[in-house]
């Protein structure tokens, strides 16, 4: 399954980059990746769109997840 944090920097919001790159956000990254592993299959027809939006609209997509 694709990682939530594999998106390129182009179009990625500051909150996404902070969660992806900062050491202090490791617990949040693990939590979100585990949630994605559990329920990511439920968005299978929209998976590429969700992953793109996750990088650019991090807070809203995190809550949606």
C-alpha positions as CSV (number, residue, x, y, z in Angstrom):
1,X,0.0,0.0,0.0
2,X,1.2,3.5,-0.7
3,X,2.6,5.5,2.1
4,X,0.8,8.7,3.0
5,X,4.0,10.5,3.2
6,X,5.5,9.7,-0.2
7,X,4.1,12.8,-2.0
8,X,6.5,15.2,-3.6
9,X,6.9,18.7,-2.2
10,X,5.2,20.3,-5.2
11,X,1.7,21.4,-3.9
12,X,2.3,20.0,-0.4
13,X,1.2,22.3,2.4
14,X,3.4,23.3,5.3
15,X,1.6,21.1,7.8
16,X,2.1,18.0,5.6
17,X,5.8,18.8,5.2
18,X,6.2,19.4,9.0
19,X,4.5,16.1,9.9
20,X,6.6,14.2,7.3
21,X,9.9,15.8,8.1
22,X,10.1,16.7,11.8
23,X,11.5,14.2,14.3
24,X,9.0,15.4,16.9
25,X,6.1,14.3,14.6
26,X,7.1,10.7,14.4
27,X,4.2,9.5,16.6
28,X,1.7,11.4,14.5
29,X,3.2,9.9,11.3
30,X,3.0,6.3,12.7
31,X,-0.6,6.9,13.8
32,X,-1.7,8.2,10.4
33,X,0.1,5.4,8.5
34,X,-1.5,2.8,10.8
35,X,-4.9,4.3,10.1
36,X,-4.2,4.3,6.4
37,X,-3.2,0.6,6.6
38,X,-6.5,-0.2,8.4
39,X,-9.0,1.8,6.2
40,X,-7.1,2.9,3.1
41,X,-8.8,0.1,1.1
42,X,-12.1,1.8,1.6
43,X,-11.1,4.6,-0.8
44,X,-9.6,2.3,-3.4
45,X,-11.3,3.9,-6.4
46,X,-10.2,7.4,-5.3
47,X,-6.8,6.4,-3.8
48,X,-4.6,8.6,-6.0
49,X,-6.8,11.6,-5.5
50,X,-6.9,11.0,-1.7
51,X,-3.1,10.8,-1.5
52,X,-2.6,14.0,-3.6
53,X,-5.2,15.8,-1.4
54,X,-3.5,14.5,1.7
55,X,-0.4,16.4,0.8
56,X,-2.1,19.6,-0.1
57,X,-5.0,19.6,2.4
58,X,-3.3,17.8,5.3
59,X,-5.6,18.8,8.2
60,X,-8.9,18.0,6.5
61,X,-7.7,14.7,5.0
62,X,-6.2,13.6,8.3
63,X,-9.5,14.1,10.0
64,X,-11.3,12.3,7.1
65,X,-8.9,9.4,7.5
